[in-house]
Amino acid sequence: MTGTEAGSAADAARSASRRSRLRSWLLEGLSEQSARHPGPHATPRAEQQGHRWWRVMCLTGVDYFSTLGYQPGIAALAAGLLSPLATLVLIGLTLLGALPVYRRVARESPHGEGSIAMLERLLSWWAGKLFVLVLLGFAATDFMITMTLSAADAAAHVVENPLAPHWLAGDSMWITLILLGLLGGVFLKGFREAIGIAVVLVTTYLALNVVVLAVSAWEVFSHPVRIGNWTDALTAAHSSPLAMVGVALLVFPKLALGMSGFETGVAVMPQVKGDATDTWEKPEGRIRDTRKLLTTAALIMSCFLLLSSLATTILIPQADFRSGGPANGRALAYLAHEHLGPVFGTVYDVSTIAILWFAGASALAGLLNLVPRYLPRYGMAPEWTRAVRPLVLVFMGAAVLITVWFDANVDAQSGAYATGVLVLMLSASFASTVAMHRRGSRPATLGFGTITAVFAYTLVTNVAERPDGIKIAAIFIVAILATSFGSRVHRAFELRAAEVTFDETAARLVDEAARSGPLQLIANEPQEHSRREYRAKEYDQRAHTHIPGGRHPLFLEVFLHDSSDFTSDVTVHGDHKHGVRRLRVSGPTVPNTIAAVLLALRDRTGEVPHAYFSWTEGNPLSHLVRFLVFGDGEVAPVTREVLRRAEENPERRPHVHVG
């Protein structure tokens, strides 16, 4: 070998080593059963005791309470001088609508699955899977826009700070992208549970807001003419109080993002420390304390929303809320600088930037928990989605595209954010309505049904006025559907059996048959047959597939249960009926289940079994479609392909005979 060839070989080896290290780093944790990242929404390990409910409230509060950074400004843009009245309507819907709904969700889904899991149980087969995939698209919209909108608002606080360098003015795009990049970098390195950090951020942020609102209240009461100016302007703009209420009812859907955080609140339920007597089936202490969490957070947020709306509407000129104005996206920060000076204002800005950035971390952790909870179980995600880092890269790429699309503008993204929030709330209220209807509680059913109607109106109004949200959600839905079904087709020939077990009768029949040599199994349709039909089936197989004589074969029959499921545990039941020995199993697909049983029989007996099939009449393409949708079709060749992929060694692969 020449020196050049040796050098090339060494370079190739180093390159291969680097690729191997990169792959190992990206796919770290792939062997885990789920991709639940140890972040804010992670499920505690069995040895963990959980946390007090008020600490977990701070965890969900980084998402919920951080909306104070931009909600008052968005409310002023949407409702103008009527912002406090529209906020009152929003508070009413929060306390009388969203809060009862999610208290019910906490009862129905106490392990953090949320309203999507409740709705999943309502529909069976492919309809249920499609419904969940659509809801996942809206959930992805909610969490993704939480990341991008929060980062954009944090960038606005950086740019508008009086102490910021002049060259930052008017360009928050690259600051937003840097914040998103830092967020992704934290998760790529390894995000650790940070309830302690969340407690510090939330308590500091709320304390600073109390100071700002107290000083604003003093400013208002010290100059009562400001209240008079506001009420005079309201009277001039609207003919009567009734007209004001009517307008407030019409515009309050634009304020809907002020209700964000409820879905996060039930997602973090596994973090809540319950009672010592709690069990998996009845975690009564966890449910009780989660309801305390939801109620306390809603009451705190309602007070802050109302007071901040009054303060910003009365003290800030309406023109300053417009795009490019000093109060746009940062109304409370504007008041902090205006009435408490640049030093306190800067401290407030730093606190706001920190909690907004951490809200993005909470949202990303939620995505990393949500996607692996459903898609791999449906067979609708590649294997690498069970690892955290590849998903982080996918989500961060989507966040960059959304930020560029909306030009890092908080107001422009608020419609998409509200759409995601409202769809999840609508699904939760509908699921609660159905749950109470099934329990026979007529008053609760009517109450939740009314809330569902209100959320439906709010969603339709929001989508009609700001269609960007539904466009973003549609993109996510189409992307999820396309990739999910592409993955399902690609993975259709996997073994797809989590575990194969034999009952006592099946084990005895298999062991008896194995004493005479390798097992012989005839694949048969599972409908009840007569002795004559079984004998005719055996004679036909012997004639066409040349089953060796001298022994009676076992009949293997598969019952289909739900072909939309991807994996399932397989239990083989044995019996002796109609003069034949039968092994009967249930599974989502016929060929994959047969392949799994054949491999289990090989491992149990130590010898490679033989399976005998008959060709199925019909078009091969239609049979392929039947296999993908209904789980049957042309069984023999698909069983052979599943076995080929599952067992690379041909000498250990069960034999498939077709005649």
FILOTOR-500195 format. One record per residue (C-alpha): residue number from 1; residue in one letter; x, y, z. Coordinates in Angstrom, 1 decimal, decimal comma. Example, Ala and Ser with C-alpha at 12.3 -4.5 7.8 and 13.67 -1.06 7.14 Angstrom:
REM residues 2
 resi resn      X      Y      Z
    1    A   12,3   -4,5    7,8
    2    S   13,7   -1,1    7,1
REM end
This chain:
REM residues 659
 resi resn      X      Y      Z
    1    M    0,0    0,0    0,0
    2    T    1,4    3,4   -1,0
    3    G    1,6    6,4    1,4
    4    T   -1,2    8,1   -0,4
    5    E   -3,5    5,1   -0,1
    6    A   -2,6    4,7    3,6
    7    G   -3,4    8,4    4,2
    8    S   -6,7    8,1    2,4
    9    A   -7,6    5,0    4,5
   10    A   -6,7    6,8    7,7
   11    D   -8,8    9,9    6,7
   12    A  -11,7    7,6    5,8
   13    A  -11,4    5,9    9,2
   14    R  -11,4    9,2   11,1
   15    S  -14,3   10,5    9,1
   16    A  -16,3    7,3    9,8
   17    S  -15,4    7,6   13,5
   18    R  -16,6   11,3   13,6
   19    R  -19,9   10,2   11,9
   20    S  -20,3    7,4   14,4
   21    R  -19,7    9,7   17,4
   22    L  -22,2   12,3   15,9
   23    R  -24,8    9,6   15,4
   24    S  -24,3    8,2   18,9
   25    W  -24,7   11,8   20,4
   26    L  -27,8   12,6   18,3
   27    L  -29,5    9,3   19,1
   28    E  -28,6    9,1   22,8
   29    G  -31,5    7,7   24,7
   30    L  -33,0    5,9   21,7
   31    S  -33,3    2,7   23,6
   32    E  -35,7    4,3   26,1
   33    Q  -39,3    3,5   25,6
   34    S  -40,3    7,1   25,3
   35    A  -38,6   10,3   24,6
   36    R  -39,7   12,1   27,7
   37    H  -37,0   14,5   28,2
   38    P  -36,0   15,3   31,8
   39    G  -37,3   18,8   31,5
   40    P  -40,1   20,8   33,0
   41    H  -42,9   18,4   31,9
   42    A  -41,0   15,1   32,5
   43    T  -42,7   12,3   34,4
   44    P  -40,9   11,7   37,7
   45    R  -39,1    8,4   38,1
   46    A  -40,7    5,9   40,5
   47    E  -38,2    6,8   43,2
   48    Q  -39,0   10,5   43,0
   49    Q  -41,6   11,9   45,4
   50    G  -42,8   14,8   43,3
   51    H  -43,1   18,4   44,5
   52    R  -45,6   20,5   46,4
   53    W  -48,4   21,9   44,2
   54    W  -47,4   25,5   44,5
   55    R  -43,9   24,8   43,2
   56    V  -45,3   23,0   40,2
   57    M  -47,6   25,9   39,7
   58    C  -44,5   28,0   39,2
   59    L  -43,4   25,5   36,6
   60    T  -46,6   25,9   34,6
   61    G  -46,5   29,6   35,5
   62    V  -43,5   30,4   33,3
   63    D  -45,9   29,8   30,4
   64    Y  -49,0   31,2   32,0
   65    F  -47,8   34,2   33,9
   66    S  -45,2   35,2   31,3
   67    T  -48,1   36,3   29,0
   68    L  -48,2   39,5   31,1
   69    G  -45,2   40,6   29,1
   70    Y  -47,3   41,0   26,0
   71    Q  -51,0   40,5   26,8
   72    P  -51,9   44,0   28,0
   73    G  -50,4   45,5   24,8
   74    I  -52,3   43,0   22,6
   75    A  -55,5   43,7   24,5
   76    A  -55,1   47,5   24,0
   77    L  -54,6   46,9   20,3
   78    A  -57,6   44,6   20,0
   79    A  -60,1   46,5   22,2
   80    G  -58,7   50,0   22,6
   81    L  -60,2   51,9   25,4
   82    L  -62,5   49,0   26,1
   83    S  -59,6   46,8   27,0
   84    P  -60,5   46,5   30,7
   85    L  -64,1   45,6   29,9
   86    A  -63,0   43,0   27,3
   87    T  -60,5   41,7   29,9
   88    L  -63,4   41,2   32,4
   89    V  -65,2   39,1   29,8
   90    L  -62,0   37,1   29,4
   91    I  -61,7   36,6   33,1
   92    G  -65,3   35,4   33,3
   93    L  -64,6   32,8   30,6
   94    T  -61,4   31,8   32,4
   95    L  -62,9   31,3   35,8
   96    L  -66,4   30,0   34,7
   97    G  -65,2   28,2   31,6
   98    A  -61,6   27,1   31,3
   99    L  -61,1   26,4   35,0
  100    P  -64,0   24,0   35,5
  101    V  -63,1   22,2   32,2
  102    Y  -59,5   21,6   33,2
  103    R  -60,5   20,6   36,7
  104    R  -62,5   17,9   35,0
  105    V  -59,6   17,0   32,8
  106    A  -57,4   16,6   35,8
  107    R  -60,0   14,2   37,2
  108    E  -60,3   12,2   33,9
  109    S  -56,7   12,2   32,9
  110    P  -54,6   12,2   36,1
  111    H  -51,3   11,1   34,6
  112    G  -50,6   14,1   32,4
  113    E  -52,1   12,8   29,1
  114    G  -54,4   15,8   28,9
  115    S  -57,6   16,3   26,9
  116    I  -56,2   14,7   23,8
  117    A  -56,1   11,3   25,6
  118    M  -59,7   11,8   26,7
  119    L  -60,8   12,3   23,1
  120    E  -58,7    9,4   21,9
  121    R  -60,8    7,1   24,0
  122    L  -64,0    8,4   22,4
  123    L  -63,2    7,2   18,8
  124    S  -61,9    3,8   17,8
  125    W  -60,0    2,5   14,7
  126    W  -58,5    5,0   12,2
  127    A  -61,0    7,8   13,1
  128    G  -59,5    8,1   16,6
  129    K  -56,0    8,1   15,2
  130    L  -56,8   10,8   12,6
  131    F  -58,5   12,9   15,2
  132    V  -55,5   12,7   17,6
  133    L  -53,1   13,7   14,7
  134    V  -55,2   16,8   13,9
  135    L  -55,2   17,8   17,6
  136    L  -51,5   17,2   17,7
  137    G  -51,2   19,7   14,9
  138    F  -53,0   22,4   16,9
  139    A  -51,0   21,5   20,0
  140    A  -47,8   21,9   18,0
  141    T  -49,1   25,3   16,9
  142    D  -49,7   26,3   20,5
  143    F  -46,3   25,2   21,8
  144    M  -44,3   26,4   18,8
  145    I  -45,9   29,8   18,8
  146    T  -45,3   30,0   22,5
  147    M  -41,6   29,6   21,8
  148    T  -41,4   32,1   18,9
  149    L  -43,8   34,7   20,3
  150    S  -42,1   34,6   23,7
  151    A  -38,7   35,0   22,2
  152    A  -39,9   37,8   20,0
  153    D  -41,4   39,6   23,0
  154    A  -38,1   39,1   24,9
  155    A  -36,2   40,6   22,0
  156    A  -38,6   43,6   22,1
  157    H  -37,8   44,2   25,7
  158    V  -34,1   44,1   24,9
  159    V  -34,4   46,6   22,0
  160    E  -36,7   49,1   23,7
  161    N  -34,6   49,3   26,9
  162    P  -33,2   52,8   27,2
  163    L  -29,8   51,4   28,2
  164    A  -29,6   49,2   25,1
  165    P  -27,0   50,2   22,5
  166    H  -28,5   52,4   19,8
  167    W  -27,5   50,0   17,0
  168    L  -30,1   47,5   18,4
  169    A  -33,0   49,9   17,6
  170    G  -35,6   48,6   15,2
  171    D  -34,0   45,2   14,6
  172    S  -35,2   42,4   16,9
  173    M  -35,1   39,6   14,4
  174    W  -31,6   38,4   15,0
  175    I  -32,0   38,8   18,8
  176    T  -35,1   36,5   18,6
  177    L  -33,1   34,0   16,5
  178    I  -30,2   34,1   19,1
  179    L  -32,6   33,5   21,9
  180    L  -34,2   30,5   20,0
  181    G  -30,7   29,2   19,3
  182    L  -29,7   29,4   23,0
  183    L  -32,9   27,6   23,8
  184    G  -32,1   24,8   21,4
  185    G  -28,6   24,6   22,6
  186    V  -29,7   24,1   26,2
  187    F  -31,8   21,1   25,1
  188    L  -29,1   19,7   22,9
  189    K  -26,7   19,8   25,8
  190    G  -29,2   18,2   28,1
  191    F  -32,0   20,1   29,9
  192    R  -32,5   19,2   33,5
  193    E  -35,6   19,5   35,6
  194    A  -35,7   23,1   36,8
  195    I  -38,6   23,6   39,1
  196    G  -36,3   25,5   41,4
  197    I  -35,4   28,0   38,6
  198    A  -39,1   28,3   37,7
  199    V  -40,0   29,2   41,3
  200    V  -37,3   32,0   41,4
  201    L  -38,4   33,4   38,0
  202    V  -42,1   33,4   38,7
  203    T  -41,9   34,8   42,2
  204    T  -39,5   37,5   41,1
  205    Y  -41,5   38,4   38,1
  206    L  -44,8   38,6   39,9
  207    A  -43,3   40,6   42,7
  208    L  -41,9   43,2   40,2
  209    N  -45,3   43,3   38,6
  210    V  -46,9   44,0   42,0
  211    V  -44,6   47,0   42,4
  212    V  -45,3   48,3   38,9
  213    L  -49,1   47,9   39,3
  214    A  -49,0   49,5   42,8
  215    V  -47,1   52,5   41,5
  216    S  -49,5   52,7   38,6
  217    A  -52,5   52,6   40,9
  218    W  -50,9   55,4   43,0
  219    E  -50,4   57,4   39,8
  220    V  -54,0   57,0   38,7
  221    F  -55,5   57,9   42,1
  222    S  -53,1   60,8   42,5
  223    H  -54,3   62,2   39,2
  224    P  -58,1   61,3   39,1
  225    V  -58,4   63,4   35,9
  226    R  -56,9   60,5   34,1
  227    I  -59,9   58,3   35,0
  228    G  -62,2   61,1   33,8
  229    N  -60,4   61,4   30,5
  230    W  -60,7   57,7   30,0
  231    T  -64,4   57,5   30,8
  232    D  -65,1   60,7   28,7
  233    A  -63,3   59,0   25,7
  234    L  -65,4   55,9   26,2
  235    T  -68,6   57,9   26,3
  236    A  -67,7   59,7   23,2
  237    A  -66,8   56,6   21,3
  238    H  -69,8   54,5   22,4
  239    S  -73,4   55,5   22,7
  240    S  -74,3   53,6   25,8
  241    P  -73,0   51,1   28,4
  242    L  -74,9   48,4   26,6
  243    A  -73,1   49,2   23,4
  244    M  -69,8   49,0   25,3
  245    V  -70,6   45,6   26,6
  246    G  -71,7   44,4   23,2
  247    V  -68,4   45,6   21,6
  248    A  -66,4   44,0   24,4
  249    L  -68,2   40,7   23,8
  250    L  -67,3   40,9   20,1
  251    V  -63,6   41,8   20,6
  252    F  -62,7   39,6   23,6
  253    P  -61,8   36,5   21,4
  254    K  -58,7   38,5   20,3
  255    L  -57,6   38,4   24,0
  256    A  -57,8   34,6   24,2
  257    L  -54,1   34,0   24,6
  258    G  -54,5   35,3   28,1
  259    M  -55,9   31,8   28,9
  260    S  -52,8   30,0   27,8
  261    G  -51,2   27,6   30,3
  262    F  -54,2   25,4   31,3
  263    E  -53,0   22,6   29,0
  264    T  -49,6   22,9   30,5
  265    G  -51,1   22,8   33,9
  266    V  -52,6   19,3   33,4
  267    A  -49,5   18,1   31,5
  268    V  -47,3   18,7   34,6
  269    M  -49,6   16,6   36,9
  270    P  -47,1   13,8   37,2
  271    Q  -44,8   16,3   39,0
  272    V  -47,4   17,0   41,7
  273    K  -46,7   15,2   45,0
  274    G  -49,9   13,4   46,1
  275    D  -50,9   11,6   49,3
  276    A  -49,1    8,6   50,7
  277    T  -52,2    6,6   50,0
  278    D  -52,3    7,5   46,3
  279    T  -52,3    4,6   43,8
  280    W  -51,9    4,6   40,0
  281    E  -55,6    3,9   39,6
  282    K  -56,7    6,5   42,2
  283    P  -54,2    9,3   42,7
  284    E  -56,8   11,3   44,7
  285    G  -54,2   13,5   46,4
  286    R  -52,5   14,4   43,1
  287    I  -55,9   15,3   41,6
  288    R  -56,9   17,4   44,5
  289    D  -53,6   19,4   44,6
  290    T  -53,6   19,8   40,8
  291    R  -57,0   21,4   41,1
  292    K  -55,6   23,7   43,7
  293    L  -52,8   24,5   41,3
  294    L  -55,2   25,3   38,4
  295    T  -57,5   27,4   40,6
  296    T  -54,8   29,4   42,3
  297    A  -53,0   30,1   39,0
  298    A  -56,3   31,2   37,4
  299    L  -57,2   33,6   40,3
  300    I  -53,7   35,1   40,4
  301    M  -53,6   35,6   36,6
  302    S  -57,1   37,1   36,5
  303    C  -56,2   39,7   39,1
  304    F  -53,0   40,6   37,2
  305    L  -54,8   40,7   33,9
  306    L  -57,5   43,1   35,1
  307    L  -55,2   45,4   37,0
  308    S  -52,6   45,5   34,2
  309    S  -55,4   46,3   31,6
  310    L  -56,7   49,2   33,7
  311    A  -53,3   50,6   34,3
  312    T  -52,0   50,4   30,8
  313    T  -55,3   51,7   29,2
  314    I  -55,5   54,7   31,6
  315    L  -51,8   55,6   31,7
  316    I  -50,5   54,9   28,2
  317    P  -51,6   56,8   25,1
  318    Q  -53,3   54,6   22,6
  319    A  -50,9   55,6   19,8
  320    D  -48,0   54,1   21,8
  321    F  -49,5   50,6   21,6
  322    R  -49,2   50,5   17,8
  323    S  -46,6   48,6   15,9
  324    G  -43,3   50,4   16,4
  325    G  -44,6   52,3   19,4
  326    P  -42,7   52,3   22,7
  327    A  -45,4   50,3   24,5
  328    N  -46,0   47,7   21,7
  329    G  -45,5   44,3   23,1
  330    R  -44,2   45,7   26,4
  331    A  -46,9   47,7   28,1
  332    L  -46,0   47,0   31,7
  333    A  -42,3   47,5   31,0
  334    Y  -43,2   50,9   29,5
  335    L  -44,9   51,8   32,9
  336    A  -41,9   50,5   34,8
  337    H  -39,5   52,8   33,0
  338    E  -41,9   55,7   32,9
  339    H  -42,8   55,8   36,7
  340    L  -39,9   53,9   38,4
  341    G  -36,9   55,0   36,3
  342    P  -34,4   53,2   34,0
  343    V  -32,7   51,2   36,7
  344    F  -35,9   49,5   38,0
  345    G  -37,1   49,4   34,4
  346    T  -34,0   47,5   33,3
  347    V  -34,4   45,1   36,2
  348    Y  -38,0   44,5   35,1
  349    D  -36,9   44,0   31,5
  350    V  -34,3   41,4   32,6
  351    S  -36,9   39,5   34,7
  352    T  -39,3   39,7   31,8
  353    I  -36,8   38,4   29,3
  354    A  -35,8   35,6   31,6
  355    I  -39,3   34,3   32,2
  356    L  -40,3   34,7   28,5
  357    W  -37,2   32,7   27,5
  358    F  -38,0   30,1   30,1
  359    A  -41,6   29,9   28,8
  360    G  -40,1   28,8   25,5
  361    A  -38,1   26,1   27,3
  362    S  -41,3   24,9   29,0
  363    A  -43,1   24,8   25,6
  364    L  -40,2   22,9   23,9
  365    A  -40,2   20,4   26,8
  366    G  -43,9   19,9   26,3
  367    L  -43,4   19,1   22,6
  368    L  -40,7   16,6   23,4
  369    N  -43,1   14,9   25,8
  370    L  -46,2   15,1   23,6
  371    V  -44,9   13,8   20,2
  372    P  -43,4   10,6   21,5
  373    R  -46,4    9,9   23,6
  374    Y  -48,6    9,2   20,6
  375    L  -46,7    8,9   17,2
  376    P  -44,4    6,0   18,0
  377    R  -47,3    4,1   19,6
  378    Y  -49,2    4,6   16,3
  379    G  -46,2    3,5   14,3
  380    M  -46,4    7,0   12,8
  381    A  -42,9    8,2   13,6
  382    P  -39,4    6,9   12,7
  383    E  -37,3    5,3   15,4
  384    W  -35,2    8,4   15,8
  385    T  -38,1   10,4   17,2
  386    R  -37,7    8,5   20,5
  387    A  -34,4   10,4   20,9
  388    V  -34,5   14,0   22,1
  389    R  -31,8   15,7   20,1
  390    P  -33,1   15,0   16,6
  391    L  -36,6   16,3   17,6
  392    V  -35,0   19,4   19,1
  393    L  -33,3   20,1   15,7
  394    V  -36,6   19,6   13,9
  395    F  -38,6   21,9   16,2
  396    M  -35,9   24,6   16,3
  397    G  -35,8   24,6   12,4
  398    A  -39,6   25,1   12,5
  399    A  -39,3   27,9   15,1
  400    V  -36,7   29,7   12,8
  401    L  -39,1   29,5    9,8
  402    I  -42,0   30,8   11,8
  403    T  -40,0   33,7   13,2
  404    V  -38,8   34,7    9,8
  405    W  -42,4   34,3    8,4
  406    F  -43,8   36,6   11,0
  407    D  -40,7   38,9   11,0
  408    A  -40,4   38,3   14,8
  409    N  -43,5   40,4   15,4
  410    V  -45,5   39,7   18,5
  411    D  -48,8   41,1   17,3
  412    A  -48,6   39,1   14,1
  413    Q  -48,1   35,9   16,0
  414    S  -50,9   36,4   18,5
  415    G  -53,6   35,1   16,2
  416    A  -51,8   31,8   15,6
  417    Y  -51,1   31,5   19,3
  418    A  -54,7   32,1   20,2
  419    T  -55,9   29,6   17,6
  420    G  -53,8   26,8   19,1
  421    V  -54,8   27,7   22,7
  422    L  -58,5   27,8   21,8
  423    V  -58,6   24,5   19,8
  424    L  -57,1   22,7   22,8
  425    M  -59,6   24,4   25,1
  426    L  -62,4   23,5   22,8
  427    S  -61,3   19,9   22,7
  428    A  -61,0   19,8   26,5
  429    S  -64,5   21,3   27,0
  430    F  -66,0   18,9   24,4
  431    A  -64,3   15,9   26,1
  432    S  -65,6   17,0   29,5
  433    T  -69,1   17,3   28,1
  434    V  -69,0   13,8   26,7
  435    A  -67,5   12,4   29,9
  436    M  -70,3   13,9   32,0
  437    H  -72,9   12,8   29,5
  438    R  -71,7    9,2   29,8
  439    R  -71,9    9,5   33,6
  440    G  -75,5   10,6   33,3
  441    S  -75,0   14,0   34,9
  442    R  -77,5   16,2   33,1
  443    P  -76,6   19,6   34,8
  444    A  -72,9   19,1   34,3
  445    T  -73,4   18,0   30,7
  446    L  -75,4   21,2   30,0
  447    G  -72,8   23,4   31,8
  448    F  -69,9   21,9   29,9
  449    G  -71,9   22,0   26,7
  450    T  -72,5   25,7   27,1
  451    I  -68,8   26,3   27,7
  452    T  -68,0   24,3   24,6
  453    A  -70,4   26,5   22,6
  454    V  -68,6   29,7   23,9
  455    F  -65,2   28,3   23,1
  456    A  -66,4   27,3   19,6
  457    Y  -67,7   30,9   19,0
  458    T  -64,4   32,3   20,3
  459    L  -62,4   30,1   18,0
  460    V  -64,5   30,8   14,9
  461    T  -64,3   34,5   15,6
  462    N  -60,6   34,4   16,1
  463    V  -60,0   32,4   13,0
  464    A  -62,2   34,6   10,9
  465    E  -60,4   37,8   11,9
  466    R  -56,9   36,4   12,1
  467    P  -56,6   33,4    9,7
  468    D  -52,8   33,1   10,2
  469    G  -53,4   30,8   13,1
  470    I  -55,4   28,3   11,1
  471    K  -52,8   28,5    8,3
  472    I  -49,9   27,7   10,6
  473    A  -52,0   24,9   12,2
  474    A  -52,9   23,5    8,8
  475    I  -49,2   23,4    7,9
  476    F  -48,4   21,5   11,1
  477    I  -51,4   19,1   10,5
  478    V  -50,5   18,4    6,9
  479    A  -46,8   17,8    7,9
  480    I  -47,8   15,5   10,8
  481    L  -50,3   13,6    8,6
  482    A  -47,9   13,2    5,7
  483    T  -44,9   12,1    7,9
  484    S  -47,0    9,9   10,1
  485    F  -48,6    7,9    7,3
  486    G  -45,3    7,8    5,4
  487    S  -43,7    6,4    8,5
  488    R  -46,6    4,0    9,1
  489    V  -46,1    2,5    5,5
  490    H  -42,4    2,4    5,9
  491    R  -42,7    0,5    9,3
  492    A  -45,6   -1,7    8,2
  493    F  -43,3   -4,7    7,8
  494    E  -41,8   -4,6   11,3
  495    L  -42,5   -7,4   13,7
  496    R  -44,8   -5,1   15,8
  497    A  -45,4   -7,5   18,7
  498    A  -44,2   -6,2   22,0
  499    E  -44,3   -9,6   23,7
  500    V  -45,6  -13,1   22,9
  501    T  -46,9  -15,4   25,6
  502    F  -48,5  -18,8   25,6
  503    D  -51,3  -19,9   27,9
  504    E  -51,1  -23,3   29,6
  505    T  -53,0  -25,2   27,0
  506    A  -51,0  -23,6   24,1
  507    A  -47,7  -24,3   25,8
  508    R  -48,7  -28,0   26,3
  509    L  -49,8  -28,4   22,7
  510    V  -46,6  -26,8   21,4
  511    D  -44,4  -28,9   23,6
  512    E  -46,2  -32,2   22,6
  513    A  -45,9  -31,4   18,9
  514    A  -42,2  -30,4   19,2
  515    R  -41,3  -33,9   20,5
  516    S  -41,7  -35,2   17,0
  517    G  -39,6  -32,6   15,3
  518    P  -40,0  -29,1   13,9
  519    L  -43,4  -27,7   14,2
  520    Q  -45,8  -27,7   11,3
  521    L  -48,5  -25,0   11,3
  522    I  -51,3  -24,4    8,9
  523    A  -52,4  -20,7    8,7
  524    N  -56,2  -20,7    8,8
  525    E  -59,0  -18,2    9,0
  526    P  -60,3  -18,0   12,6
  527    Q  -64,1  -18,5   12,0
  528    E  -65,6  -21,5   13,6
  529    H  -65,3  -24,6   11,4
  530    S  -66,6  -28,2   11,4
  531    R  -64,5  -31,3   11,7
  532    R  -65,0  -31,9    7,9
  533    E  -63,8  -28,4    7,0
  534    Y  -60,7  -28,7    9,1
  535    R  -59,9  -32,1    7,5
  536    A  -60,5  -30,6    4,0
  537    K  -58,2  -27,7    4,8
  538    E  -55,4  -30,1    6,0
  539    Y  -55,9  -32,3    2,9
  540    D  -55,8  -29,3    0,6
  541    Q  -52,6  -28,0    2,2
  542    R  -50,9  -31,4    2,0
  543    A  -51,8  -31,7   -1,7
  544    H  -50,5  -28,2   -2,6
  545    T  -47,7  -27,5   -0,2
  546    H  -46,5  -31,1    0,4
  547    I  -46,6  -31,1    4,2
  548    P  -44,6  -34,2    5,3
  549    G  -46,9  -37,0    6,5
  550    G  -46,8  -38,9    9,7
  551    R  -47,8  -36,0   12,0
  552    H  -50,9  -33,9   12,6
  553    P  -50,1  -30,1   12,2
  554    L  -51,2  -27,3   14,5
  555    F  -53,7  -24,8   13,1
  556    L  -52,7  -21,1   13,7
  557    E  -55,6  -18,6   13,6
  558    V  -55,4  -14,9   14,0
  559    F  -58,3  -12,6   15,1
  560    L  -58,1   -9,0   14,1
  561    H  -59,0   -6,5   16,8
  562    D  -58,0   -2,9   15,8
  563    S  -56,0   -2,6   12,6
  564    S  -55,1    1,0   13,3
  565    D  -53,0   -0,1   16,3
  566    F  -49,4   -0,6   15,6
  567    T  -48,0   -2,8   18,4
  568    S  -49,6   -5,0   20,9
  569    D  -48,9   -7,8   23,3
  570    V  -49,7  -11,2   21,8
  571    T  -51,2  -14,0   23,9
  572    V  -51,4  -17,5   22,2
  573    H  -54,4  -19,5   23,4
  574    G  -54,6  -23,2   22,7
  575    D  -57,5  -25,6   22,4
  576    H  -58,4  -29,0   21,0
  577    K  -61,6  -28,8   19,0
  578    H  -63,1  -30,4   15,9
  579    G  -60,5  -33,0   16,1
  580    V  -57,6  -30,6   15,6
  581    R  -55,1  -28,7   17,8
  582    R  -55,5  -24,9   17,4
  583    L  -53,3  -22,0   18,4
  584    R  -55,5  -18,8   18,4
  585    V  -54,2  -15,3   18,8
  586    S  -55,4  -11,7   18,5
  587    G  -53,5   -8,8   16,9
  588    P  -53,8   -5,6   14,8
  589    T  -52,5   -7,4   11,7
  590    V  -52,6  -11,0   10,5
  591    P  -49,1  -11,4    8,9
  592    N  -47,1   -9,5   11,5
  593    T  -48,8  -11,5   14,3
  594    I  -48,2  -14,8   12,6
  595    A  -44,5  -13,8   12,1
  596    A  -44,2  -12,9   15,8
  597    V  -45,7  -16,2   16,9
  598    L  -43,5  -18,2   14,5
  599    L  -40,4  -16,6   16,0
  600    A  -41,6  -17,2   19,5
  601    L  -42,3  -20,9   18,7
  602    R  -38,7  -21,2   17,3
  603    D  -37,3  -19,7   20,5
  604    R  -39,4  -22,0   22,6
  605    T  -38,8  -25,3   20,8
  606    G  -35,2  -24,6   19,6
  607    E  -36,1  -25,6   16,1
  608    V  -37,2  -23,6   13,0
  609    P  -41,0  -24,1   12,4
  610    H  -42,7  -24,5    9,1
  611    A  -45,9  -22,5    8,2
  612    Y  -48,2  -23,4    5,4
  613    F  -50,4  -20,9    3,5
  614    S  -52,8  -20,8    0,6
  615    W  -52,6  -18,1   -2,1
  616    T  -55,4  -15,5   -1,8
  617    E  -57,3  -14,6   -5,0
  618    G  -57,4  -10,9   -6,1
  619    N  -55,4   -8,0   -7,2
  620    P  -52,0   -7,7   -5,4
  621    L  -52,4   -3,9   -5,1
  622    S  -55,8   -4,1   -3,5
  623    H  -54,3   -6,7   -1,1
  624    L  -51,5   -4,4   -0,2
  625    V  -54,0   -1,6    0,6
  626    R  -56,1   -4,1    2,7
  627    F  -53,0   -5,0    4,6
  628    L  -52,1   -1,3    5,3
  629    V  -55,7   -0,3    6,3
  630    F  -57,4   -3,5    7,5
  631    G  -54,5   -5,6    8,6
  632    D  -55,1   -8,7    6,3
  633    G  -54,8   -8,9    2,5
  634    E  -52,3  -11,4    1,0
  635    V  -50,9  -12,9    4,1
  636    A  -48,2  -15,3    3,0
  637    P  -45,8  -12,9    1,1
  638    V  -46,2  -10,2    3,8
  639    T  -45,4  -12,8    6,6
  640    R  -42,3  -13,9    4,6
  641    E  -41,2  -10,2    4,3
  642    V  -41,7   -9,5    8,0
  643    L  -39,7  -12,6    8,9
  644    R  -36,9  -11,6    6,5
  645    R  -36,6   -8,2    8,1
  646    A  -36,9   -9,5   11,7
  647    E  -34,4  -12,4   11,2
  648    E  -31,3  -11,8    9,1
  649    N  -30,0  -15,4    9,3
  650    P  -31,9  -17,5    6,8
  651    E  -31,0  -20,7    8,7
  652    R  -32,9  -19,4   11,8
  653    R  -35,8  -17,9    9,9
  654    P  -39,1  -19,7   10,0
  655    H  -40,0  -21,4    6,7
  656    V  -43,1  -20,1    4,7
  657    H  -44,7  -22,5    2,3
  658    V  -47,4  -21,4   -0,1
  659    G  -49,6  -23,4   -2,4
REM end
